Amino acid sequence: MDWVRKQIDELEVLARRKGLTMSAVCRMAGYPASLYSRWKSGQCEPTMFRYRDLWETIHNYNRGDNEDHRPRQAAAEKPQPLR
């Protein structure tokens, strides 16, 4: 599964270019901060869905904004405040 390791490493490089840690990317995408470290250690493999979510979160991040960076589907599931 060398291609999996390569993809995981590429995510980290992309995040660093934007000034992000992978823990921060995971949290912004709505996942536990430990998700990436479990992938990196080989405890579990990324699903395409989660990998895409993290990639989209990194890709859509702009420093200094206050927007919701979770992938579209996760953001759509965001609970609405009670009125």
C-alpha positions as CSV (number, residue, x, y, z in Angstrom):
1,M,0.0,0.0,0.0
2,D,2.8,2.4,-0.8
3,W,0.4,4.5,-2.9
4,V,-1.7,5.1,0.3
5,R,1.4,6.3,2.2
6,K,2.3,8.6,-0.7
7,Q,-1.2,10.1,-0.7
8,I,-1.2,10.7,3.0
9,D,2.2,12.4,2.8
10,E,1.0,14.6,0.0
11,L,-1.9,15.8,2.1
12,E,0.6,16.9,4.8
13,V,2.7,18.8,2.2
14,L,-0.4,20.6,0.9
15,A,-1.4,21.5,4.5
16,R,2.1,22.8,5.3
17,R,2.0,25.1,2.3
18,K,-1.1,26.7,3.6
19,G,0.4,26.9,7.1
20,L,-1.8,24.2,8.6
21,T,-1.2,21.2,10.7
22,M,-3.0,18.0,9.9
23,S,-4.6,18.0,13.3
24,A,-6.1,21.4,12.4
25,V,-7.2,20.2,9.0
26,C,-8.9,17.2,10.6
27,R,-10.8,19.4,13.1
28,M,-11.8,21.9,10.4
29,A,-13.2,18.9,8.3
30,G,-15.2,17.7,11.3
31,Y,-13.0,14.7,12.2
32,P,-11.1,13.9,15.3
33,A,-7.6,15.4,15.3
34,S,-6.2,11.9,15.8
35,L,-7.5,10.7,12.4
36,Y,-4.4,11.6,10.5
37,S,-2.0,10.1,13.0
38,R,-3.9,6.8,12.9
39,W,-3.5,6.9,9.1
40,K,0.2,7.7,9.4
41,S,0.9,5.0,11.9
42,G,-1.0,2.4,9.8
43,Q,-3.7,1.7,12.5
44,C,-6.3,2.3,9.8
45,E,-6.4,3.3,6.1
46,P,-8.2,6.3,4.8
47,T,-11.4,5.9,3.0
48,M,-11.7,7.9,-0.3
49,F,-14.5,9.9,1.3
50,R,-12.4,11.0,4.3
51,Y,-9.3,11.6,2.2
52,R,-11.4,13.8,-0.2
53,D,-12.9,15.7,2.8
54,L,-9.4,16.5,4.1
55,W,-8.1,17.4,0.6
56,E,-11.1,19.8,0.0
57,T,-10.6,21.4,3.5
58,I,-7.0,22.1,2.7
59,H,-7.8,23.3,-0.9
60,N,-10.6,25.6,0.3
61,Y,-8.7,27.1,3.2
62,N,-7.7,30.8,3.0
63,R,-5.7,32.3,5.9
64,G,-7.5,34.9,7.9
65,D,-11.1,34.1,6.9
66,N,-13.7,32.8,9.3
67,E,-15.6,30.6,7.0
68,D,-16.6,27.0,7.6
69,H,-14.0,24.9,5.9
70,R,-15.7,21.6,6.3
71,P,-16.4,19.8,3.0
72,R,-19.8,20.7,1.4
73,Q,-21.6,17.6,2.7
74,A,-20.4,17.9,6.3
75,A,-21.2,21.6,6.3
76,A,-24.7,20.9,5.0
77,E,-25.2,18.6,7.9
78,K,-24.3,21.3,10.4
79,P,-27.0,21.6,13.0
80,Q,-28.9,24.8,12.9
81,P,-29.1,26.9,16.1
82,L,-32.3,26.7,18.1
83,R,-34.5,29.8,17.9
